[in-house]
Amino acid sequence: MSETVLTIVICYDVVSAGPRRRIAKLLEERMVRVQQSVFEARMTARAANRLFDRARRMAEEEDSLRMYVLPRDGLTRSRAAGGAPLPEEGSFWIL
């Protein structure tokens, strides 16, 4: 049985440059950067929680890291201007 794919938003406010770079690099591997410290992706809750936990371990005590889960119709009710688009839902190949 497959897990439900959710729209996930992770954002951070990280004080020190080193941890900030490491967290950004980690999130860029699995998510789309839509603003300097805001990332979006479609993934399962399990994958999102693993990613968040890895990022949290890189952060320091004074840093802030947030993860938001949008409901299935969340994107249709959301608005955006500019920035990178979130990849389309579903499986496809680009040749």
PDB file of N, CA, C and O in Angstrom:
ATOM      1  N   MET A   1       0.847  -1.173   0.000  1.00  0.00           N
ATOM      2  CA  MET A   1       0.000   0.000   0.000  1.00  0.00           C
ATOM      3  C   MET A   1       0.899   1.245   0.000  1.00  0.00           C
ATOM      4  O   MET A   1       1.829   1.345   0.800  1.00  0.00           O
ATOM      5  N   SER A   2       0.618   2.171  -0.886  1.00  0.00           N
ATOM      6  CA  SER A   2       1.450   3.367  -0.988  1.00  0.00           C
ATOM      7  C   SER A   2       0.975   4.426  -0.006  1.00  0.00           C
ATOM      8  O   SER A   2      -0.201   4.484   0.355  1.00  0.00           O
ATOM      9  N   GLU A   3       1.917   5.262   0.416  1.00  0.00           N
ATOM     10  CA  GLU A   3       1.604   6.351   1.322  1.00  0.00           C
ATOM     11  C   GLU A   3       1.093   7.554   0.538  1.00  0.00           C
ATOM     12  O   GLU A   3       1.412   7.720  -0.640  1.00  0.00           O
ATOM     13  N   THR A   4       0.315   8.372   1.187  1.00  0.00           N
ATOM     14  CA  THR A   4      -0.216   9.578   0.572  1.00  0.00           C
ATOM     15  C   THR A   4       0.906  10.598   0.382  1.00  0.00           C
ATOM     16  O   THR A   4       1.713  10.826   1.283  1.00  0.00           O
ATOM     17  N   VAL A   5       0.941  11.197  -0.788  1.00  0.00           N
ATOM     18  CA  VAL A   5       1.918  12.247  -1.065  1.00  0.00           C
ATOM     19  C   VAL A   5       1.291  13.580  -0.693  1.00  0.00           C
ATOM     20  O   VAL A   5       0.187  13.907  -1.129  1.00  0.00           O
ATOM     21  N   LEU A   6       2.014  14.345   0.124  1.00  0.00           N
ATOM     22  CA  LEU A   6       1.541  15.621   0.641  1.00  0.00           C
ATOM     23  C   LEU A   6       2.369  16.761   0.083  1.00  0.00           C
ATOM     24  O   LEU A   6       3.487  16.548  -0.386  1.00  0.00           O
ATOM     25  N   THR A   7       1.834  17.960   0.130  1.00  0.00           N
ATOM     26  CA  THR A   7       2.612  19.147  -0.213  1.00  0.00           C
ATOM     27  C   THR A   7       3.193  19.682   1.089  1.00  0.00           C
ATOM     28  O   THR A   7       2.464  20.012   2.024  1.00  0.00           O
ATOM     29  N   ILE A   8       4.508  19.761   1.130  1.00  0.00           N
ATOM     30  CA  ILE A   8       5.242  20.135   2.335  1.00  0.00           C
ATOM     31  C   ILE A   8       5.963  21.461   2.106  1.00  0.00           C
ATOM     32  O   ILE A   8       6.528  21.695   1.038  1.00  0.00           O
ATOM     33  N   VAL A   9       5.937  22.316   3.108  1.00  0.00           N
ATOM     34  CA  VAL A   9       6.702  23.559   3.100  1.00  0.00           C
ATOM     35  C   VAL A   9       7.613  23.535   4.328  1.00  0.00           C
ATOM     36  O   VAL A   9       7.144  23.349   5.451  1.00  0.00           O
ATOM     37  N   ILE A  10       8.908  23.722   4.113  1.00  0.00           N
ATOM     38  CA  ILE A  10       9.864  23.852   5.210  1.00  0.00           C
ATOM     39  C   ILE A  10      10.538  25.205   5.073  1.00  0.00           C
ATOM     40  O   ILE A  10      10.973  25.587   3.986  1.00  0.00           O
ATOM     41  N   CYS A  11      10.622  25.927   6.179  1.00  0.00           N
ATOM     42  CA  CYS A  11      11.307  27.218   6.188  1.00  0.00           C
ATOM     43  C   CYS A  11      12.180  27.300   7.431  1.00  0.00           C
ATOM     44  O   CYS A  11      11.967  26.576   8.404  1.00  0.00           O
ATOM     45  N   TYR A  12      13.153  28.180   7.387  1.00  0.00           N
ATOM     46  CA  TYR A  12      14.066  28.293   8.530  1.00  0.00           C
ATOM     47  C   TYR A  12      14.567  29.721   8.699  1.00  0.00           C
ATOM     48  O   TYR A  12      14.526  30.540   7.781  1.00  0.00           O
ATOM     49  N   ASP A  13      15.037  29.978   9.908  1.00  0.00           N
ATOM     50  CA  ASP A  13      15.764  31.191  10.247  1.00  0.00           C
ATOM     51  C   ASP A  13      16.965  30.709  11.038  1.00  0.00           C
ATOM     52  O   ASP A  13      16.864  30.447  12.237  1.00  0.00           O
ATOM     53  N   VAL A  14      18.100  30.592  10.367  1.00  0.00           N
ATOM     54  CA  VAL A  14      19.309  30.029  10.964  1.00  0.00           C
ATOM     55  C   VAL A  14      20.351  31.128  11.076  1.00  0.00           C
ATOM     56  O   VAL A  14      20.688  31.772  10.083  1.00  0.00           O
ATOM     57  N   VAL A  15      20.862  31.343  12.276  1.00  0.00           N
ATOM     58  CA  VAL A  15      21.752  32.455  12.570  1.00  0.00           C
ATOM     59  C   VAL A  15      23.128  32.299  11.927  1.00  0.00           C
ATOM     60  O   VAL A  15      23.587  33.205  11.231  1.00  0.00           O
ATOM     61  N   SER A  16      23.787  31.172  12.146  1.00  0.00           N
ATOM     62  CA  SER A  16      25.175  30.976  11.694  1.00  0.00           C
ATOM     63  C   SER A  16      25.238  30.488  10.245  1.00  0.00           C
ATOM     64  O   SER A  16      24.419  29.682   9.804  1.00  0.00           O
ATOM     65  N   ALA A  17      26.221  30.996   9.531  1.00  0.00           N
ATOM     66  CA  ALA A  17      26.358  30.690   8.102  1.00  0.00           C
ATOM     67  C   ALA A  17      26.609  29.205   7.833  1.00  0.00           C
ATOM     68  O   ALA A  17      26.042  28.657   6.888  1.00  0.00           O
ATOM     69  N   GLY A  18      27.431  28.552   8.625  1.00  0.00           N
ATOM     70  CA  GLY A  18      27.762  27.146   8.388  1.00  0.00           C
ATOM     71  C   GLY A  18      26.538  26.247   8.442  1.00  0.00           C
ATOM     72  O   GLY A  18      26.242  25.555   7.468  1.00  0.00           O
ATOM     73  N   PRO A  19      25.816  26.242   9.565  1.00  0.00           N
ATOM     74  CA  PRO A  19      24.606  25.421   9.618  1.00  0.00           C
ATOM     75  C   PRO A  19      23.580  25.825   8.561  1.00  0.00           C
ATOM     76  O   PRO A  19      22.891  24.967   8.008  1.00  0.00           O
ATOM     77  N   ARG A  20      23.474  27.114   8.279  1.00  0.00           N
ATOM     78  CA  ARG A  20      22.503  27.592   7.275  1.00  0.00           C
ATOM     79  C   ARG A  20      22.826  26.997   5.909  1.00  0.00           C
ATOM     80  O   ARG A  20      21.920  26.556   5.202  1.00  0.00           O
ATOM     81  N   ARG A  21      24.103  26.976   5.525  1.00  0.00           N
ATOM     82  CA  ARG A  21      24.511  26.394   4.232  1.00  0.00           C
ATOM     83  C   ARG A  21      24.224  24.895   4.188  1.00  0.00           C
ATOM     84  O   ARG A  21      23.727  24.379   3.187  1.00  0.00           O
ATOM     85  N   ARG A  22      24.541  24.201   5.282  1.00  0.00           N
ATOM     86  CA  ARG A  22      24.314  22.750   5.318  1.00  0.00           C
ATOM     87  C   ARG A  22      22.820  22.419   5.231  1.00  0.00           C
ATOM     88  O   ARG A  22      22.434  21.496   4.514  1.00  0.00           O
ATOM     89  N   ILE A  23      21.990  23.156   5.948  1.00  0.00           N
ATOM     90  CA  ILE A  23      20.549  22.918   5.906  1.00  0.00           C
ATOM     91  C   ILE A  23      20.004  23.228   4.513  1.00  0.00           C
ATOM     92  O   ILE A  23      19.206  22.464   3.972  1.00  0.00           O
ATOM     93  N   ALA A  24      20.434  24.345   3.937  1.00  0.00           N
ATOM     94  CA  ALA A  24      19.980  24.704   2.589  1.00  0.00           C
ATOM     95  C   ALA A  24      20.364  23.620   1.583  1.00  0.00           C
ATOM     96  O   ALA A  24      19.552  23.242   0.739  1.00  0.00           O
ATOM     97  N   LYS A  25      21.583  23.127   1.669  1.00  0.00           N
ATOM     98  CA  LYS A  25      22.036  22.090   0.739  1.00  0.00           C
ATOM     99  C   LYS A  25      21.193  20.821   0.901  1.00  0.00           C
ATOM    100  O   LYS A  25      20.791  20.212  -0.090  1.00  0.00           O
ATOM    101  N   LEU A  26      20.930  20.428   2.133  1.00  0.00           N
ATOM    102  CA  LEU A  26      20.105  19.252   2.392  1.00  0.00           C
ATOM    103  C   LEU A  26      18.708  19.420   1.795  1.00  0.00           C
ATOM    104  O   LEU A  26      18.206  18.525   1.115  1.00  0.00           O
ATOM    105  N   LEU A  27      18.088  20.560   2.050  1.00  0.00           N
ATOM    106  CA  LEU A  27      16.728  20.784   1.556  1.00  0.00           C
ATOM    107  C   LEU A  27      16.695  20.893   0.037  1.00  0.00           C
ATOM    108  O   LEU A  27      15.744  20.426  -0.589  1.00  0.00           O
ATOM    109  N   GLU A  28      17.712  21.499  -0.569  1.00  0.00           N
ATOM    110  CA  GLU A  28      17.762  21.623  -2.034  1.00  0.00           C
ATOM    111  C   GLU A  28      17.842  20.265  -2.726  1.00  0.00           C
ATOM    112  O   GLU A  28      17.447  20.145  -3.886  1.00  0.00           O
ATOM    113  N   GLU A  29      18.341  19.247  -2.041  1.00  0.00           N
ATOM    114  CA  GLU A  29      18.433  17.907  -2.629  1.00  0.00           C
ATOM    115  C   GLU A  29      17.056  17.283  -2.842  1.00  0.00           C
ATOM    116  O   GLU A  29      16.892  16.458  -3.740  1.00  0.00           O
ATOM    117  N   ARG A  30      16.061  17.659  -2.033  1.00  0.00           N
ATOM    118  CA  ARG A  30      14.741  17.028  -2.090  1.00  0.00           C
ATOM    119  C   ARG A  30      13.590  17.985  -2.348  1.00  0.00           C
ATOM    120  O   ARG A  30      12.463  17.551  -2.585  1.00  0.00           O
ATOM    121  N   MET A  31      13.865  19.290  -2.303  1.00  0.00           N
ATOM    122  CA  MET A  31      12.784  20.271  -2.368  1.00  0.00           C
ATOM    123  C   MET A  31      13.113  21.368  -3.375  1.00  0.00           C
ATOM    124  O   MET A  31      14.240  21.468  -3.859  1.00  0.00           O
ATOM    125  N   VAL A  32      12.117  22.182  -3.679  1.00  0.00           N
ATOM    126  CA  VAL A  32      12.294  23.333  -4.565  1.00  0.00           C
ATOM    127  C   VAL A  32      12.421  24.570  -3.680  1.00  0.00           C
ATOM    128  O   VAL A  32      11.573  24.825  -2.825  1.00  0.00           O
ATOM    129  N   ARG A  33      13.485  25.328  -3.894  1.00  0.00           N
ATOM    130  CA  ARG A  33      13.661  26.565  -3.150  1.00  0.00           C
ATOM    131  C   ARG A  33      12.769  27.623  -3.788  1.00  0.00           C
ATOM    132  O   ARG A  33      12.938  27.952  -4.962  1.00  0.00           O
ATOM    133  N   VAL A  34      11.816  28.161  -3.015  1.00  0.00           N
ATOM    134  CA  VAL A  34      10.899  29.158  -3.541  1.00  0.00           C
ATOM    135  C   VAL A  34      11.219  30.558  -3.032  1.00  0.00           C
ATOM    136  O   VAL A  34      10.799  31.548  -3.630  1.00  0.00           O
ATOM    137  N   GLN A  35      11.949  30.643  -1.950  1.00  0.00           N
ATOM    138  CA  GLN A  35      12.495  31.895  -1.430  1.00  0.00           C
ATOM    139  C   GLN A  35      13.800  31.546  -0.752  1.00  0.00           C
ATOM    140  O   GLN A  35      14.161  30.372  -0.669  1.00  0.00           O
ATOM    141  N   GLN A  36      14.509  32.539  -0.269  1.00  0.00           N
ATOM    142  CA  GLN A  36      15.837  32.310   0.300  1.00  0.00           C
ATOM    143  C   GLN A  36      15.850  31.184   1.338  1.00  0.00           C
ATOM    144  O   GLN A  36      16.749  30.344   1.320  1.00  0.00           O
ATOM    145  N   SER A  37      14.880  31.156   2.226  1.00  0.00           N
ATOM    146  CA  SER A  37      14.869  30.129   3.269  1.00  0.00           C
ATOM    147  C   SER A  37      13.544  29.371   3.319  1.00  0.00           C
ATOM    148  O   SER A  37      13.140  28.889   4.377  1.00  0.00           O
ATOM    149  N   VAL A  38      12.873  29.269   2.180  1.00  0.00           N
ATOM    150  CA  VAL A  38      11.579  28.568   2.103  1.00  0.00           C
ATOM    151  C   VAL A  38      11.639  27.542   0.972  1.00  0.00           C
ATOM    152  O   VAL A  38      12.030  27.861  -0.152  1.00  0.00           O
ATOM    153  N   PHE A  39      11.248  26.310   1.285  1.00  0.00           N
ATOM    154  CA  PHE A  39      11.319  25.201   0.334  1.00  0.00           C
ATOM    155  C   PHE A  39       9.977  24.488   0.285  1.00  0.00           C
ATOM    156  O   PHE A  39       9.279  24.388   1.294  1.00  0.00           O
ATOM    157  N   GLU A  40       9.618  23.991  -0.902  1.00  0.00           N
ATOM    158  CA  GLU A  40       8.375  23.240  -1.094  1.00  0.00           C
ATOM    159  C   GLU A  40       8.692  21.920  -1.789  1.00  0.00           C
ATOM    160  O   GLU A  40       9.649  21.812  -2.556  1.00  0.00           O
ATOM    161  N   ALA A  41       7.862  20.923  -1.499  1.00  0.00           N
ATOM    162  CA  ALA A  41       8.011  19.621  -2.173  1.00  0.00           C
ATOM    163  C   ALA A  41       6.748  18.811  -1.995  1.00  0.00           C
ATOM    164  O   ALA A  41       5.915  19.093  -1.133  1.00  0.00           O
ATOM    165  N   ARG A  42       6.627  17.800  -2.830  1.00  0.00           N
ATOM    166  CA  ARG A  42       5.595  16.778  -2.653  1.00  0.00           C
ATOM    167  C   ARG A  42       6.313  15.519  -2.193  1.00  0.00           C
ATOM    168  O   ARG A  42       7.204  15.009  -2.872  1.00  0.00           O
ATOM    169  N   MET A  43       5.908  15.029  -1.029  1.00  0.00           N
ATOM    170  CA  MET A  43       6.523  13.820  -0.476  1.00  0.00           C
ATOM    171  C   MET A  43       5.606  13.241   0.589  1.00  0.00           C
ATOM    172  O   MET A  43       4.640  13.877   1.009  1.00  0.00           O
ATOM    173  N   THR A  44       5.918  12.045   1.013  1.00  0.00           N
ATOM    174  CA  THR A  44       5.125  11.411   2.068  1.00  0.00           C
ATOM    175  C   THR A  44       5.456  12.045   3.416  1.00  0.00           C
ATOM    176  O   THR A  44       6.494  12.686   3.581  1.00  0.00           O
ATOM    177  N   ALA A  45       4.558  11.853   4.367  1.00  0.00           N
ATOM    178  CA  ALA A  45       4.794  12.366   5.723  1.00  0.00           C
ATOM    179  C   ALA A  45       6.052  11.745   6.313  1.00  0.00           C
ATOM    180  O   ALA A  45       6.820  12.423   6.996  1.00  0.00           O
ATOM    181  N   ARG A  46       6.265  10.466   6.054  1.00  0.00           N
ATOM    182  CA  ARG A  46       7.456   9.784   6.579  1.00  0.00           C
ATOM    183  C   ARG A  46       8.736  10.428   6.023  1.00  0.00           C
ATOM    184  O   ARG A  46       9.672  10.697   6.776  1.00  0.00           O
ATOM    185  N   ALA A  47       8.774  10.671   4.722  1.00  0.00           N
ATOM    186  CA  ALA A  47       9.954  11.295   4.111  1.00  0.00           C
ATOM    187  C   ALA A  47      10.144  12.720   4.618  1.00  0.00           C
ATOM    188  O   ALA A  47      11.270  13.143   4.878  1.00  0.00           O
ATOM    189  N   ALA A  48       9.048  13.462   4.761  1.00  0.00           N
ATOM    190  CA  ALA A  48       9.129  14.839   5.249  1.00  0.00           C
ATOM    191  C   ALA A  48       9.652  14.880   6.678  1.00  0.00           C
ATOM    192  O   ALA A  48      10.485  15.724   7.008  1.00  0.00           O
ATOM    193  N   ASN A  49       9.179  13.990   7.519  1.00  0.00           N
ATOM    194  CA  ASN A  49       9.645  13.959   8.908  1.00  0.00           C
ATOM    195  C   ASN A  49      11.114  13.571   9.010  1.00  0.00           C
ATOM    196  O   ASN A  49      11.844  14.121   9.834  1.00  0.00           O
ATOM    197  N   ARG A  50      11.551  12.630   8.182  1.00  0.00           N
ATOM    198  CA  ARG A  50      12.980  12.263   8.168  1.00  0.00           C
ATOM    199  C   ARG A  50      13.838  13.453   7.751  1.00  0.00           C
ATOM    200  O   ARG A  50      14.869  13.734   8.363  1.00  0.00           O
ATOM    201  N   LEU A  51      13.398  14.152   6.697  1.00  0.00           N
ATOM    202  CA  LEU A  51      14.137  15.312   6.204  1.00  0.00           C
ATOM    203  C   LEU A  51      14.174  16.406   7.265  1.00  0.00           C
ATOM    204  O   LEU A  51      15.231  16.984   7.518  1.00  0.00           O
ATOM    205  N   PHE A  52      13.045  16.695   7.883  1.00  0.00           N
ATOM    206  CA  PHE A  52      12.983  17.713   8.928  1.00  0.00           C
ATOM    207  C   PHE A  52      13.911  17.351  10.092  1.00  0.00           C
ATOM    208  O   PHE A  52      14.638  18.207  10.596  1.00  0.00           O
ATOM    209  N   ASP A  53      13.886  16.097  10.513  1.00  0.00           N
ATOM    210  CA  ASP A  53      14.738  15.663  11.621  1.00  0.00           C
ATOM    211  C   ASP A  53      16.216  15.815  11.293  1.00  0.00           C
ATOM    212  O   ASP A  53      17.008  16.221  12.143  1.00  0.00           O
ATOM    213  N   ARG A  54      16.590  15.486  10.049  1.00  0.00           N
ATOM    214  CA  ARG A  54      17.990  15.669   9.637  1.00  0.00           C
ATOM    215  C   ARG A  54      18.383  17.139   9.671  1.00  0.00           C
ATOM    216  O   ARG A  54      19.463  17.483  10.151  1.00  0.00           O
ATOM    217  N   ALA A  55      17.513  18.007   9.164  1.00  0.00           N
ATOM    218  CA  ALA A  55      17.792  19.445   9.171  1.00  0.00           C
ATOM    219  C   ALA A  55      17.870  19.969  10.600  1.00  0.00           C
ATOM    220  O   ALA A  55      18.734  20.788  10.913  1.00  0.00           O
ATOM    221  N   ARG A  56      16.984  19.508  11.462  1.00  0.00           N
ATOM    222  CA  ARG A  56      16.977  19.972  12.858  1.00  0.00           C
ATOM    223  C   ARG A  56      18.278  19.621  13.563  1.00  0.00           C
ATOM    224  O   ARG A  56      18.777  20.408  14.368  1.00  0.00           O
ATOM    225  N   ARG A  57      18.830  18.460  13.274  1.00  0.00           N
ATOM    226  CA  ARG A  57      20.103  18.068  13.892  1.00  0.00           C
ATOM    227  C   ARG A  57      21.248  18.973  13.451  1.00  0.00           C
ATOM    228  O   ARG A  57      22.240  19.103  14.168  1.00  0.00           O
ATOM    229  N   MET A  58      21.127  19.596  12.291  1.00  0.00           N
ATOM    230  CA  MET A  58      22.161  20.514  11.798  1.00  0.00           C
ATOM    231  C   MET A  58      22.037  21.913  12.402  1.00  0.00           C
ATOM    232  O   MET A  58      22.999  22.681  12.416  1.00  0.00           O
ATOM    233  N   ALA A  59      20.844  22.232  12.899  1.00  0.00           N
ATOM    234  CA  ALA A  59      20.578  23.572  13.427  1.00  0.00           C
ATOM    235  C   ALA A  59      21.107  23.698  14.851  1.00  0.00           C
ATOM    236  O   ALA A  59      21.394  22.705  15.519  1.00  0.00           O
ATOM    237  N   GLU A  60      21.226  24.935  15.290  1.00  0.00           N
ATOM    238  CA  GLU A  60      21.645  25.216  16.658  1.00  0.00           C
ATOM    239  C   GLU A  60      20.430  25.605  17.484  1.00  0.00           C
ATOM    240  O   GLU A  60      19.358  25.860  16.935  1.00  0.00           O
ATOM    241  N   GLU A  61      20.592  25.652  18.791  1.00  0.00           N
ATOM    242  CA  GLU A  61      19.468  25.879  19.700  1.00  0.00           C
ATOM    243  C   GLU A  61      18.689  27.160  19.409  1.00  0.00           C
ATOM    244  O   GLU A  61      17.464  27.171  19.531  1.00  0.00           O
ATOM    245  N   GLU A  62      19.369  28.232  19.028  1.00  0.00           N
ATOM    246  CA  GLU A  62      18.698  29.517  18.799  1.00  0.00           C
ATOM    247  C   GLU A  62      18.033  29.617  17.424  1.00  0.00           C
ATOM    248  O   GLU A  62      17.372  30.614  17.133  1.00  0.00           O
ATOM    249  N   ASP A  63      18.196  28.603  16.578  1.00  0.00           N
ATOM    250  CA  ASP A  63      17.630  28.621  15.230  1.00  0.00           C
ATOM    251  C   ASP A  63      16.162  28.209  15.236  1.00  0.00           C
ATOM    252  O   ASP A  63      15.685  27.557  16.165  1.00  0.00           O
ATOM    253  N   SER A  64      15.464  28.600  14.184  1.00  0.00           N
ATOM    254  CA  SER A  64      14.056  28.249  14.010  1.00  0.00           C
ATOM    255  C   SER A  64      13.902  27.465  12.713  1.00  0.00           C
ATOM    256  O   SER A  64      14.396  27.869  11.660  1.00  0.00           O
ATOM    257  N   LEU A  65      13.215  26.352  12.810  1.00  0.00           N
ATOM    258  CA  LEU A  65      12.950  25.499  11.646  1.00  0.00           C
ATOM    259  C   LEU A  65      11.489  25.093  11.727  1.00  0.00           C
ATOM    260  O   LEU A  65      11.045  24.590  12.759  1.00  0.00           O
ATOM    261  N   ARG A  66      10.728  25.307  10.644  1.00  0.00           N
ATOM    262  CA  ARG A  66       9.296  25.010  10.618  1.00  0.00           C
ATOM    263  C   ARG A  66       8.955  24.119   9.431  1.00  0.00           C
ATOM    264  O   ARG A  66       9.548  24.235   8.359  1.00  0.00           O
ATOM    265  N   MET A  67       7.990  23.229   9.640  1.00  0.00           N
ATOM    266  CA  MET A  67       7.467  22.413   8.555  1.00  0.00           C
ATOM    267  C   MET A  67       5.948  22.542   8.578  1.00  0.00           C
ATOM    268  O   MET A  67       5.310  22.374   9.617  1.00  0.00           O
ATOM    269  N   TYR A  68       5.384  22.845   7.406  1.00  0.00           N
ATOM    270  CA  TYR A  68       3.938  22.961   7.253  1.00  0.00           C
ATOM    271  C   TYR A  68       3.473  21.948   6.220  1.00  0.00           C
ATOM    272  O   TYR A  68       4.152  21.711   5.220  1.00  0.00           O
ATOM    273  N   VAL A  69       2.318  21.355   6.465  1.00  0.00           N
ATOM    274  CA  VAL A  69       1.729  20.387   5.549  1.00  0.00           C
ATOM    275  C   VAL A  69       0.445  21.000   4.998  1.00  0.00           C
ATOM    276  O   VAL A  69      -0.462  21.352   5.752  1.00  0.00           O
ATOM    277  N   LEU A  70       0.382  21.123   3.666  1.00  0.00           N
ATOM    278  CA  LEU A  70      -0.818  21.657   3.033  1.00  0.00           C
ATOM    279  C   LEU A  70      -1.794  20.524   2.758  1.00  0.00           C
ATOM    280  O   LEU A  70      -1.379  19.438   2.353  1.00  0.00           O
ATOM    281  N   PRO A  71      -3.082  20.759   2.970  1.00  0.00           N
ATOM    282  CA  PRO A  71      -4.067  19.730   2.613  1.00  0.00           C
ATOM    283  C   PRO A  71      -4.076  19.525   1.095  1.00  0.00           C
ATOM    284  O   PRO A  71      -3.537  20.340   0.346  1.00  0.00           O
ATOM    285  N   ARG A  72      -4.684  18.448   0.662  1.00  0.00           N
ATOM    286  CA  ARG A  72      -4.689  18.087  -0.771  1.00  0.00           C
ATOM    287  C   ARG A  72      -5.130  19.242  -1.656  1.00  0.00           C
ATOM    288  O   ARG A  72      -4.549  19.450  -2.721  1.00  0.00           O
ATOM    289  N   ASP A  73      -6.141  19.997  -1.245  1.00  0.00           N
ATOM    290  CA  ASP A  73      -6.592  21.123  -2.061  1.00  0.00           C
ATOM    291  C   ASP A  73      -5.875  22.433  -1.703  1.00  0.00           C
ATOM    292  O   ASP A  73      -6.253  23.501  -2.186  1.00  0.00           O
ATOM    293  N   GLY A  74      -4.855  22.350  -0.869  1.00  0.00           N
ATOM    294  CA  GLY A  74      -4.156  23.551  -0.423  1.00  0.00           C
ATOM    295  C   GLY A  74      -3.545  24.371  -1.540  1.00  0.00           C
ATOM    296  O   GLY A  74      -3.596  25.600  -1.501  1.00  0.00           O
ATOM    297  N   LEU A  75      -2.970  23.716  -2.533  1.00  0.00           N
ATOM    298  CA  LEU A  75      -2.346  24.463  -3.630  1.00  0.00           C
ATOM    299  C   LEU A  75      -3.387  25.169  -4.490  1.00  0.00           C
ATOM    300  O   LEU A  75      -3.128  26.260  -4.998  1.00  0.00           O
ATOM    301  N   THR A  76      -4.552  24.567  -4.658  1.00  0.00           N
ATOM    302  CA  THR A  76      -5.574  25.217  -5.483  1.00  0.00           C
ATOM    303  C   THR A  76      -6.135  26.456  -4.794  1.00  0.00           C
ATOM    304  O   THR A  76      -6.673  27.348  -5.451  1.00  0.00           O
ATOM    305  N   ARG A  77      -6.009  26.508  -3.476  1.00  0.00           N
ATOM    306  CA  ARG A  77      -6.502  27.666  -2.734  1.00  0.00           C
ATOM    307  C   ARG A  77      -5.386  28.645  -2.379  1.00  0.00           C
ATOM    308  O   ARG A  77      -5.643  29.672  -1.750  1.00  0.00           O
ATOM    309  N   SER A  78      -4.162  28.340  -2.772  1.00  0.00           N
ATOM    310  CA  SER A  78      -3.014  29.190  -2.465  1.00  0.00           C
ATOM    311  C   SER A  78      -2.695  30.096  -3.638  1.00  0.00           C
ATOM    312  O   SER A  78      -3.139  29.861  -4.762  1.00  0.00           O
ATOM    313  N   ARG A  79      -1.922  31.128  -3.366  1.00  0.00           N
ATOM    314  CA  ARG A  79      -1.513  32.056  -4.426  1.00  0.00           C
ATOM    315  C   ARG A  79      -0.009  32.261  -4.347  1.00  0.00           C
ATOM    316  O   ARG A  79       0.578  32.208  -3.266  1.00  0.00           O
ATOM    317  N   ALA A  80       0.607  32.495  -5.493  1.00  0.00           N
ATOM    318  CA  ALA A  80       2.043  32.755  -5.567  1.00  0.00           C
ATOM    319  C   ALA A  80       2.314  33.650  -6.762  1.00  0.00           C
ATOM    320  O   ALA A  80       1.597  33.613  -7.762  1.00  0.00           O
ATOM    321  N   ALA A  81       3.354  34.449  -6.642  1.00  0.00           N
ATOM    322  CA  ALA A  81       3.817  35.280  -7.758  1.00  0.00           C
ATOM    323  C   ALA A  81       5.338  35.192  -7.791  1.00  0.00           C
ATOM    324  O   ALA A  81       6.012  35.510  -6.811  1.00  0.00           O
ATOM    325  N   GLY A  82       5.866  34.761  -8.923  1.00  0.00           N
ATOM    326  CA  GLY A  82       7.312  34.646  -9.071  1.00  0.00           C
ATOM    327  C   GLY A  82       7.855  33.415  -8.371  1.00  0.00           C
ATOM    328  O   GLY A  82       7.110  32.649  -7.759  1.00  0.00           O
ATOM    329  N   GLY A  83       9.153  33.238  -8.468  1.00  0.00           N
ATOM    330  CA  GLY A  83       9.805  32.101  -7.837  1.00  0.00           C
ATOM    331  C   GLY A  83       9.679  30.844  -8.661  1.00  0.00           C
ATOM    332  O   GLY A  83       9.013  30.816  -9.696  1.00  0.00           O
ATOM    333  N   ALA A  84      10.329  29.810  -8.183  1.00  0.00           N
ATOM    334  CA  ALA A  84      10.335  28.528  -8.877  1.00  0.00           C
ATOM    335  C   ALA A  84       9.009  27.819  -8.684  1.00  0.00           C
ATOM    336  O   ALA A  84       8.441  27.863  -7.593  1.00  0.00           O
ATOM    337  N   PRO A  85       8.502  27.163  -9.727  1.00  0.00           N
ATOM    338  CA  PRO A  85       7.247  26.414  -9.585  1.00  0.00           C
ATOM    339  C   PRO A  85       7.489  25.087  -8.884  1.00  0.00           C
ATOM    340  O   PRO A  85       8.564  24.498  -8.999  1.00  0.00           O
ATOM    341  N   LEU A  86       6.499  24.633  -8.173  1.00  0.00           N
ATOM    342  CA  LEU A  86       6.542  23.319  -7.563  1.00  0.00           C
ATOM    343  C   LEU A  86       6.351  22.292  -8.672  1.00  0.00           C
ATOM    344  O   LEU A  86       5.451  22.458  -9.495  1.00  0.00           O
ATOM    345  N   PRO A  87       7.166  21.233  -8.727  1.00  0.00           N
ATOM    346  CA  PRO A  87       7.008  20.233  -9.792  1.00  0.00           C
ATOM    347  C   PRO A  87       5.592  19.672  -9.807  1.00  0.00           C
ATOM    348  O   PRO A  87       4.950  19.538  -8.766  1.00  0.00           O
ATOM    349  N   GLU A  88       5.123  19.351 -10.989  1.00  0.00           N
ATOM    350  CA  GLU A  88       3.779  18.803 -11.153  1.00  0.00           C
ATOM    351  C   GLU A  88       3.651  17.473 -10.427  1.00  0.00           C
ATOM    352  O   GLU A  88       4.619  16.720 -10.319  1.00  0.00           O
ATOM    353  N   GLU A  89       2.462  17.191  -9.932  1.00  0.00           N
ATOM    354  CA  GLU A  89       2.186  15.939  -9.257  1.00  0.00           C
ATOM    355  C   GLU A  89       2.089  14.824 -10.288  1.00  0.00           C
ATOM    356  O   GLU A  89       1.588  15.032 -11.393  1.00  0.00           O
ATOM    357  N   GLY A  90       2.566  13.651  -9.924  1.00  0.00           N
ATOM    358  CA  GLY A  90       2.451  12.506 -10.811  1.00  0.00           C
ATOM    359  C   GLY A  90       3.787  12.083 -11.372  1.00  0.00           C
ATOM    360  O   GLY A  90       4.786  12.788 -11.229  1.00  0.00           O
ATOM    361  N   SER A  91       3.802  10.948 -12.001  1.00  0.00           N
ATOM    362  CA  SER A  91       5.019  10.403 -12.582  1.00  0.00           C
ATOM    363  C   SER A  91       5.108  10.807 -14.054  1.00  0.00           C
ATOM    364  O   SER A  91       4.133  10.699 -14.798  1.00  0.00           O
ATOM    365  N   PHE A  92       6.264  11.263 -14.454  1.00  0.00           N
ATOM    366  CA  PHE A  92       6.506  11.574 -15.844  1.00  0.00           C
ATOM    367  C   PHE A  92       8.006  11.599 -16.097  1.00  0.00           C
ATOM    368  O   PHE A  92       8.814  11.676 -15.172  1.00  0.00           O
ATOM    369  N   TRP A  93       8.349  11.533 -17.365  1.00  0.00           N
ATOM    370  CA  TRP A  93       9.747  11.545 -17.774  1.00  0.00           C
ATOM    371  C   TRP A  93       9.984  12.756 -18.671  1.00  0.00           C
ATOM    372  O   TRP A  93       9.155  13.091 -19.517  1.00  0.00           O
ATOM    373  N   ILE A  94      11.105  13.393 -18.476  1.00  0.00           N
ATOM    374  CA  ILE A  94      11.516  14.481 -19.370  1.00  0.00           C
ATOM    375  C   ILE A  94      12.664  13.943 -20.206  1.00  0.00           C
ATOM    376  O   ILE A  94      13.687  13.535 -19.656  1.00  0.00           O
ATOM    377  N   LEU A  95      12.515  13.936 -21.511  1.00  0.00           N
ATOM    378  CA  LEU A  95      13.542  13.399 -22.404  1.00  0.00           C
ATOM    379  C   LEU A  95      14.186  14.509 -23.191  1.00  0.00           C
ATOM    380  O   LEU A  95      15.079  14.255 -24.001  1.00  0.00           O
TER     381      LEU A  95
END
